[in-house]
Amino acid sequence: MSIIAFLVIGLLAGLIARALMPGNQSMGLIATTLLGVAGSFVGGFVASFFYSDGRRFDLHPTGLIFSVIGAMLVLLLVGLAGRSRRVV
């Protein structure tokens, strides 16, 4: 897969994941693309549990559907880690 195609799929996955997740994610175009690229690798890890080829921890990108799922997981984890803990 070429770098340009990988970045375009990452951008699409990031945009779709941001549209599907509730709340306001204030990030620009580059951060959205990086979100989709990270989601592609996370989605590849998740997909390795469904497609048993014997390789679980190989780092590989995946298609658009699992990229969106991975990007949503990354957004969820970033949202949970970014919450401030207030003491009342």
Disulfide bonds with the S-S distance in Angstrom:
none
